[in-house]
Each structure stands twice: as structure tokens, then as C-alpha cells.
Amino acid sequence: MSDQTLKLEIMPSLANVHQKDWDSCACPEVSDGGRPNDPFTTYRFLKALEDSGSVGTGTGWDPCYMMAYQGNELIGCAPMYRKMHSQGEYIFDHNWAHAYERAGGVYYPKLQIAVPFTPATGRRFLVKPHVENIARQAMIQGAMQFGTQNKMSSLHVTFCTERECVLAQSSKFLARITQQFHWENNGYKTFDQFLTTLSSRKRKNIRKERARAASFGGEIMTLTGDQIQPEHWEAFWIFYQDTGARKWGKPYLTRRFFDLAQEHLRDQIALVMAKREGRYVAGALNFIGRNALYGRYWGCVEAHPCLHFEVCYYRAIDFAIAQHLDCVEAGAQGEHKIARGYMPRETHSLHWIADAGFQDALSHYLIAERKAVTEDIEILTNYGPFRKVTVEEQE
């Protein structure tokens, strides 16, 4: 590494950042022609959020991207946002905010290093491999300093990797463990081969659910790349609005985001659509990484038995097997996923509170929470659908 001084900058927009520079930090692995490990930290995904107005003025997600330069070379960056609420994060800190304000503090604004509205694990400090340690540490300290100078209550790094979590704890961050449900591909060649690993009762139940879904009176298709057309987004926008209105009160993504997804992101998308009597009635949006499929949104305008399970979970497994992907990350929450082969897995986040007293109190809370989450994962795993392997089979 050269002796040039490392310089940090805060950018309010990606408009003045070159895509090649950002992606050289976010996804250097694409140089071999493959997909990015994490489709959500790529320039084109984050820029689509910005250009569509899904983040920015009036959304409570104000971009302040952190950039680390050595000379003229960008060696690290982070998707950082000034937050005026705790919506769209999926690592919930509403109770922290209430407690902080009851104690006389002002919790918002806060800083968030994350991919907005996206509970998918990936690197959050996007640094080039040859300068990984020095760039990450500089960005961690720089984010804390930026937060302090701008009177932010706290800094949160959500859905980071476990490695980032371990390395950053030495920088006054508190580590938090939560859970999601993931399906793991153990080299299955077909869906039926996956089913053979389940208990007889669970295997029969899944077959029954798939059969019921197939009898809804229409067809189900999985579309990628140029197979996806504007008409599919017209239908999916209606699904997304309905789900968003019921779950969050207001959809996070704008209609414009889906137009930009069609233009710039469709090669990273697997869109599952159900069509009946000439119109689309349900759909699920998935993003494709190098090693994983990420389930993001589902919606429908007609209710049919088991169609949700088929479109969201079973078709995702089909796709992962066909594309030789290691896993399917099905998004936040949902213990009902266990019966369908999606098992609990730890997710990680980092938290720093400017007030030392609140930080200390939070550290005790997180120790107790971590114990409870670990126990919950153990219990849920024991209730999993997989059949018990006998001694004879092990031998």
C-alpha cells in the first residue's frame, strides 16, 4: 500500500460517483464475468433507489454515502443514510427510540449503514481487498465522527456479515444477533431429491400444497432477464401496493423504481408470476446473487389456497436448484417457513450510541437478547421438517 493519505468524503448522491469506481469496491468479483455476490450494494441498485425517489427528500432516508480515497483511487465506500424514523430497516429499534426519548434524549436523526428496505446479509463496508483493514477502520471512525459532528444519536450497521461484526466490535460498536429463515441447497439435483430429506409427514404436506396451488386455474411462470416485460411490472406494482398498504401503511418503493428495474436490473431478477383467465393474479420478486436467491416482495389480487407458498417458497427452491445456487434467503420473519424447509439462521448488526450511559444500558440488553435468540434458533431447529438420520444411515 502506498503512503498517500487516506481521505474520507460524504456524498449526498451517487450522481457524481462513477459506477466503475463504486463497483470496484462493492463487487470486484464481477471481473470474471459472473454475478455480484450481493446484488443490493451494486451501483445500479442503489442508484435506482435514488433516481426513483424511493430514498431522498421526504422519505426519511437521506443519502450520505461514505467514500474513502487514497490519492485519486476510491478504495472503500458505504451506503449510508441519515434517518428520521426507523421504517424499512427490519432490525427493529423502535423501543430503543422510545426509551431514549423518555430519558430526555432526541433519537432522530440517526445514521444507518444499510441497503434500504432490504433485509439481506452482505458487506456494508465495501472495501477493496488489498486495503481491507485500513479502509474499513477509517470508515468506521469516520462514520462515528460524522454522526457526532452532526448531532446524530447513533450509528447502526444492519445485515452486515458476521466477519464485519466481529472486526467492528473493537471500535465501540455493540453487536446484535437476530434471525431469518433460509433454505440451503445441499447439492440437490431436483425438488424431489430435496423432499427425500424431509420427514414423511412434511414431505406429504408439501406435495399436497404444491398440488393445491397448481389447481388454482391458471399458470405459474418464472421470468428472468429479457423475459420480463413492462406489463409484468404493471401487474406487480398492484400486488406490491396492496402488500405494502397492509404491512407498512405505505409502500417503500415508488412506481418509478420498477421502471428502472426493468431498464437496469432485470438480469438480476427472477420474477414469479401467476396468471389466471388472462390476467396476472399474484407474483413474487426475487433478486439473484452469485450464490443465493433473495426473496423480496409478494402480492396478489386473488386468494387461492397455497398459492403464496408455491409462488414465494417452492418456486424459489426450484430456481435455486436449477441455477446451482447455495441458498434462498426468504426475507424477514415468518416461522411458517420452517415447515417448508427454510431454517433459522443468525443475522448480524452493529450499533453505536453517542450517549455513553445509554450505550452501556443497551449492551446489557443485547447480552440477554442474544441468549434468547440463540435459544430460539436451537428450539426452532429441533422442530425442523428434516427427518432424523439413523445410525445405520450415518454409517
C-alpha positions as CSV (number, residue, x, y, z in Angstrom):
1,M,0.0,0.0,0.0
2,S,1.3,3.5,-0.8
3,D,1.9,6.2,1.7
4,Q,-0.7,8.5,0.3
5,T,-3.1,9.9,2.9
6,L,-6.5,8.3,3.1
7,K,-9.3,10.8,2.7
8,L,-13.0,10.4,3.5
9,E,-15.8,12.2,1.8
10,I,-19.6,12.3,2.3
11,M,-21.6,12.3,-1.0
12,P,-25.3,13.3,-1.0
13,S,-25.8,11.5,-4.3
14,L,-24.3,8.8,-6.5
15,A,-24.7,11.1,-9.5
16,N,-21.1,12.3,-9.1
17,V,-19.7,8.8,-8.5
18,H,-18.6,6.7,-11.4
19,Q,-20.3,3.3,-11.5
20,K,-17.0,1.5,-12.2
21,D,-15.4,3.1,-9.1
22,W,-18.2,2.1,-6.8
23,D,-18.5,-1.4,-8.1
24,S,-14.7,-1.9,-7.9
25,C,-15.3,-1.8,-4.1
26,A,-18.8,-3.3,-4.0
27,C,-18.4,-6.2,-6.3
28,P,-14.9,-6.7,-7.6
29,E,-15.8,-10.4,-8.2
30,V,-17.7,-9.5,-11.4
31,S,-14.4,-9.0,-13.2
32,D,-14.7,-12.7,-14.1
33,G,-18.0,-12.1,-15.9
34,G,-20.2,-13.6,-13.2
35,R,-22.9,-12.1,-11.0
36,P,-22.1,-9.9,-7.9
37,N,-22.2,-11.7,-4.6
38,D,-24.6,-9.1,-3.3
39,P,-26.9,-7.5,-6.0
40,F,-28.1,-4.9,-3.5
41,T,-24.9,-3.0,-2.9
42,T,-24.2,-2.6,-6.6
43,Y,-24.2,0.9,-8.0
44,R,-27.2,0.3,-10.3
45,F,-29.4,-1.0,-7.5
46,L,-28.6,1.9,-5.1
47,K,-28.8,4.4,-7.9
48,A,-32.3,3.1,-8.9
49,L,-33.4,3.7,-5.3
50,E,-32.1,7.2,-5.5
51,D,-33.3,8.1,-9.0
52,S,-36.8,6.7,-8.4
53,G,-37.3,8.8,-5.3
54,S,-37.6,5.8,-3.1
55,V,-34.8,7.4,-1.0
56,G,-34.1,11.1,-0.6
57,T,-36.2,14.1,0.2
58,G,-39.3,13.3,2.1
59,T,-38.6,9.6,2.6
60,G,-36.7,9.8,5.8
61,W,-33.8,8.1,4.0
62,D,-31.4,10.9,3.1
63,P,-28.3,9.6,1.3
64,C,-24.9,10.5,2.7
65,Y,-22.7,7.9,1.0
66,M,-19.3,7.5,2.6
67,M,-16.3,7.4,0.2
68,A,-12.7,6.5,1.1
69,Y,-10.0,7.7,-1.2
70,Q,-6.3,7.0,-1.3
71,G,-5.0,9.7,-3.7
72,N,-7.4,9.6,-6.6
73,E,-8.4,6.0,-6.1
74,L,-11.6,5.0,-4.4
75,I,-10.7,2.2,-2.1
76,G,-13.9,2.0,0.0
77,C,-17.5,3.1,0.2
78,A,-20.6,2.5,2.2
79,P,-24.3,3.1,1.6
80,M,-25.0,5.4,4.5
81,Y,-28.2,7.3,5.2
82,R,-29.5,10.0,7.6
83,K,-32.7,8.5,9.1
84,M,-35.6,10.4,10.5
85,H,-37.5,7.3,11.5
86,S,-36.9,3.5,11.9
87,Q,-39.0,2.3,9.0
88,G,-37.8,0.0,6.3
89,E,-34.8,-1.4,8.3
90,Y,-36.1,-4.9,9.6
91,I,-33.7,-4.7,12.6
92,F,-36.2,-3.1,15.0
93,D,-35.1,-0.3,17.4
94,H,-38.4,1.4,18.0
95,N,-38.3,0.5,21.7
96,W,-34.8,1.9,21.9
97,A,-36.0,5.2,20.4
98,H,-38.9,5.4,22.9
99,A,-36.6,4.7,25.9
100,Y,-34.0,7.2,24.7
101,E,-36.6,9.9,24.3
102,R,-38.3,9.1,27.6
103,A,-34.9,9.7,29.2
104,G,-34.8,13.1,27.7
105,G,-32.7,12.4,24.5
106,V,-33.5,13.0,20.9
107,Y,-33.2,9.7,18.9
108,Y,-33.7,11.1,15.4
109,P,-31.9,11.8,13.2
110,K,-29.6,8.8,13.4
111,L,-27.2,7.2,10.9
112,Q,-27.8,3.9,9.1
113,I,-25.3,2.0,7.0
114,A,-27.6,-0.4,5.2
115,V,-29.4,-1.2,2.0
116,P,-32.8,0.5,2.3
117,F,-35.8,-1.8,2.6
118,T,-33.6,-4.9,2.1
119,P,-33.1,-7.4,4.9
120,A,-30.4,-9.3,3.1
121,T,-26.9,-10.0,4.6
122,G,-23.9,-8.6,2.8
123,R,-20.8,-6.5,3.2
124,R,-21.6,-3.0,4.4
125,F,-18.1,-1.5,4.4
126,L,-17.3,-2.1,0.7
127,V,-13.6,-2.1,0.6
128,K,-11.0,-3.3,-1.9
129,P,-9.3,-6.5,-0.8
130,H,-5.7,-5.1,-0.8
131,V,-6.6,-2.3,1.7
132,E,-9.4,-4.0,3.6
133,N,-8.3,-3.4,7.2
134,I,-7.2,0.2,7.0
135,A,-10.1,1.3,4.8
136,R,-12.7,-0.3,7.0
137,Q,-11.3,1.1,10.2
138,A,-11.1,4.6,8.7
139,M,-14.7,4.4,7.5
140,I,-15.9,3.2,10.9
141,Q,-14.2,6.0,12.7
142,G,-15.3,8.5,10.0
143,A,-18.9,7.5,10.3
144,M,-18.8,7.9,14.1
145,Q,-17.2,11.3,13.7
146,F,-19.7,12.4,11.1
147,G,-22.5,11.3,13.4
148,T,-21.1,13.2,16.4
149,Q,-20.4,16.4,14.4
150,N,-23.9,16.4,13.0
151,K,-25.6,15.6,16.4
152,M,-26.8,12.1,15.4
153,S,-27.9,10.0,18.3
154,S,-26.5,6.8,16.9
155,L,-25.0,4.7,14.1
156,H,-26.4,1.4,13.0
157,V,-24.9,-1.1,10.5
158,T,-27.6,-3.6,9.7
159,F,-27.4,-7.0,8.0
160,C,-23.7,-6.9,7.9
161,T,-21.6,-10.0,7.6
162,E,-20.5,-12.0,10.6
163,R,-16.9,-11.1,9.9
164,E,-17.6,-7.4,9.8
165,C,-19.5,-7.8,13.1
166,V,-16.5,-9.5,14.8
167,L,-14.0,-7.0,13.5
168,A,-16.0,-3.8,14.3
169,Q,-16.8,-4.7,17.9
170,S,-13.3,-3.4,18.9
171,S,-14.4,0.1,17.6
172,K,-17.1,0.7,20.3
173,F,-19.8,-1.0,18.4
174,L,-22.3,-3.3,20.1
175,A,-23.1,-6.5,18.2
176,R,-26.7,-7.7,17.8
177,I,-28.0,-11.1,16.7
178,T,-31.4,-11.6,15.1
179,Q,-32.8,-14.3,12.9
180,Q,-34.1,-15.1,9.5
181,F,-35.2,-18.3,7.6
182,H,-33.0,-19.6,4.8
183,W,-33.3,-22.7,2.6
184,E,-30.0,-24.4,2.0
185,N,-29.1,-26.3,-1.2
186,N,-27.2,-29.5,-0.2
187,G,-26.3,-30.3,-3.8
188,Y,-29.9,-31.2,-4.8
189,K,-30.5,-32.0,-8.4
190,T,-34.3,-31.9,-8.2
191,F,-37.0,-30.7,-5.9
192,D,-38.0,-34.3,-5.3
193,Q,-34.5,-35.1,-4.1
194,F,-34.8,-32.3,-1.5
195,L,-38.1,-33.8,-0.4
196,T,-36.4,-37.1,0.4
197,T,-34.6,-35.3,3.2
198,L,-37.8,-34.4,5.0
199,S,-39.9,-36.4,7.4
200,S,-42.7,-38.4,5.7
201,R,-45.4,-36.1,7.1
202,K,-43.7,-32.9,5.9
203,R,-42.9,-34.4,2.6
204,K,-46.6,-35.3,2.0
205,N,-47.8,-31.9,3.2
206,I,-45.5,-30.0,0.7
207,R,-46.7,-32.2,-2.2
208,K,-50.3,-31.6,-1.2
209,E,-49.6,-27.8,-1.0
210,R,-48.0,-27.8,-4.4
211,A,-50.9,-29.8,-5.9
212,R,-53.4,-27.4,-4.4
213,A,-51.6,-24.4,-5.7
214,A,-51.3,-25.9,-9.2
215,S,-55.1,-26.3,-9.3
216,F,-55.8,-22.6,-8.9
217,G,-57.0,-22.4,-12.5
218,G,-54.1,-20.8,-14.3
219,E,-50.3,-21.0,-14.9
220,I,-47.2,-20.0,-12.9
221,M,-44.1,-18.8,-14.7
222,T,-40.6,-17.7,-13.6
223,L,-39.3,-14.9,-15.7
224,T,-35.7,-13.5,-15.9
225,G,-33.8,-11.0,-18.0
226,D,-35.5,-10.1,-21.3
227,Q,-38.4,-12.4,-20.5
228,I,-39.6,-9.7,-18.1
229,Q,-41.7,-7.1,-19.8
230,P,-43.3,-3.8,-18.7
231,E,-46.7,-5.5,-18.5
232,H,-45.3,-7.7,-15.7
233,W,-44.3,-4.6,-13.7
234,E,-47.8,-3.0,-14.2
235,A,-49.3,-6.1,-12.6
236,F,-46.6,-6.4,-9.9
237,W,-47.0,-2.8,-8.8
238,I,-50.6,-3.5,-7.9
239,F,-49.5,-6.6,-5.9
240,Y,-46.8,-4.6,-4.2
241,Q,-49.1,-1.7,-3.3
242,D,-51.6,-4.0,-1.7
243,T,-49.0,-5.8,0.4
244,G,-47.3,-2.5,1.4
245,A,-50.5,-0.9,2.4
246,R,-51.4,-3.8,4.7
247,K,-48.0,-4.4,6.2
248,W,-46.3,-1.0,6.4
249,G,-49.1,1.5,5.7
250,K,-47.2,3.0,2.7
251,P,-45.1,1.2,0.1
252,Y,-41.4,1.9,0.4
253,L,-40.6,1.7,-3.3
254,T,-42.1,4.1,-5.9
255,R,-43.6,3.1,-9.2
256,R,-40.6,4.6,-10.9
257,F,-38.3,2.1,-9.2
258,F,-39.9,-0.8,-11.1
259,D,-39.4,1.0,-14.4
260,L,-35.7,1.4,-13.6
261,A,-35.5,-2.2,-12.5
262,Q,-36.8,-3.2,-16.0
263,E,-34.2,-0.9,-17.6
264,H,-31.2,-1.7,-15.5
265,L,-31.8,-4.7,-13.1
266,R,-33.8,-7.3,-14.9
267,D,-30.8,-9.6,-15.5
268,Q,-30.6,-9.8,-11.7
269,I,-34.2,-10.6,-11.2
270,A,-36.3,-13.8,-11.0
271,L,-40.0,-12.7,-11.2
272,V,-42.5,-15.4,-10.4
273,M,-46.0,-14.6,-11.8
274,A,-49.3,-16.4,-11.6
275,K,-51.8,-15.8,-14.4
276,R,-55.4,-16.8,-14.5
277,E,-58.1,-16.1,-17.1
278,G,-55.9,-13.7,-19.0
279,R,-54.7,-11.6,-16.1
280,Y,-51.9,-11.7,-13.5
281,V,-53.3,-12.5,-10.1
282,A,-50.1,-13.0,-7.9
283,G,-46.4,-12.6,-8.0
284,A,-43.1,-12.7,-6.1
285,L,-40.0,-10.7,-6.8
286,N,-36.6,-12.3,-6.2
287,F,-33.0,-10.9,-6.8
288,I,-30.3,-13.2,-8.0
289,G,-26.8,-13.1,-6.4
290,R,-23.8,-15.2,-7.3
291,N,-24.5,-17.8,-4.6
292,A,-28.0,-17.0,-3.4
293,L,-31.5,-16.1,-4.4
294,Y,-33.1,-13.3,-2.3
295,G,-36.9,-13.3,-1.9
296,R,-38.1,-9.7,-1.6
297,Y,-41.8,-9.0,-2.3
298,W,-45.0,-10.9,-2.7
299,G,-48.5,-9.7,-3.5
300,C,-51.8,-10.9,-5.0
301,V,-55.3,-9.7,-6.1
302,E,-56.9,-13.1,-5.7
303,A,-56.7,-15.5,-2.8
304,H,-56.1,-19.2,-3.8
305,P,-55.1,-22.0,-1.3
306,C,-51.4,-22.5,-1.1
307,L,-50.6,-20.1,-3.9
308,H,-48.4,-18.0,-1.6
309,F,-46.3,-21.0,-0.6
310,E,-45.8,-22.0,-4.2
311,V,-45.0,-18.6,-5.7
312,C,-42.8,-17.4,-2.8
313,Y,-41.1,-20.5,-1.5
314,Y,-41.3,-23.6,-3.7
315,R,-40.6,-21.8,-7.0
316,A,-37.6,-20.1,-5.3
317,I,-36.3,-23.5,-4.3
318,D,-36.9,-24.8,-7.9
319,F,-34.9,-21.8,-9.3
320,A,-32.1,-22.2,-6.8
321,I,-31.7,-25.9,-7.7
322,A,-31.8,-25.3,-11.4
323,Q,-29.2,-22.4,-11.1
324,H,-27.0,-24.3,-8.6
325,L,-27.4,-21.6,-6.0
326,D,-26.3,-22.3,-2.4
327,C,-29.4,-20.9,-0.7
328,V,-32.6,-19.0,-0.7
329,E,-32.9,-16.1,1.7
330,A,-36.6,-15.6,2.1
331,G,-36.5,-12.2,3.8
332,A,-37.6,-11.1,7.3
333,Q,-39.8,-13.0,9.8
334,G,-42.1,-16.0,9.2
335,E,-41.8,-19.1,11.3
336,H,-44.3,-20.7,8.9
337,K,-41.3,-21.1,6.6
338,I,-39.8,-23.8,8.7
339,A,-42.3,-26.4,7.6
340,R,-41.3,-25.6,4.0
341,G,-37.6,-26.3,4.6
342,Y,-36.4,-22.8,5.5
343,M,-34.4,-23.0,8.7
344,P,-33.5,-20.3,11.2
345,R,-30.1,-18.6,10.7
346,E,-28.4,-15.8,12.6
347,T,-28.2,-12.3,11.1
348,H,-25.9,-9.6,12.4
349,S,-25.9,-5.9,13.0
350,L,-23.8,-3.3,14.8
351,H,-24.9,-0.4,16.9
352,W,-23.2,2.6,18.4
353,I,-24.9,5.2,20.7
354,A,-23.3,8.5,21.2
355,D,-24.6,8.7,24.8
356,A,-22.2,6.5,26.9
357,G,-24.8,5.8,29.5
358,F,-27.4,4.6,27.0
359,Q,-24.7,2.6,25.2
360,D,-23.9,0.8,28.5
361,A,-27.5,0.0,29.2
362,L,-28.0,-1.3,25.7
363,S,-25.0,-3.6,26.0
364,H,-26.7,-5.4,28.9
365,Y,-30.0,-5.7,27.0
366,L,-28.2,-7.1,23.9
367,I,-26.5,-9.8,26.0
368,A,-29.9,-11.0,27.3
369,E,-31.4,-10.7,23.8
370,R,-28.6,-12.7,22.2
371,K,-29.1,-15.5,24.7
372,A,-32.9,-15.6,23.9
373,V,-32.4,-15.5,20.1
374,T,-29.8,-18.3,20.3
375,E,-32.1,-20.5,22.4
376,D,-35.0,-19.7,20.0
377,I,-32.9,-20.8,17.0
378,E,-32.0,-24.0,18.7
379,I,-35.6,-24.8,19.6
380,L,-36.9,-24.0,16.1
381,T,-34.1,-26.0,14.5
382,N,-35.2,-29.0,16.5
383,Y,-38.8,-28.6,15.2
384,G,-37.5,-28.5,11.6
385,P,-39.0,-30.7,8.9
386,F,-36.0,-32.8,8.2
387,R,-36.1,-36.5,9.0
388,K,-33.8,-37.9,11.7
389,V,-30.9,-39.8,10.3
390,T,-30.5,-43.3,11.8
391,V,-27.2,-44.7,13.0
392,E,-27.3,-47.2,10.0
393,E,-27.6,-44.3,7.5
394,Q,-24.8,-42.4,9.1
395,E,-22.6,-45.5,8.7
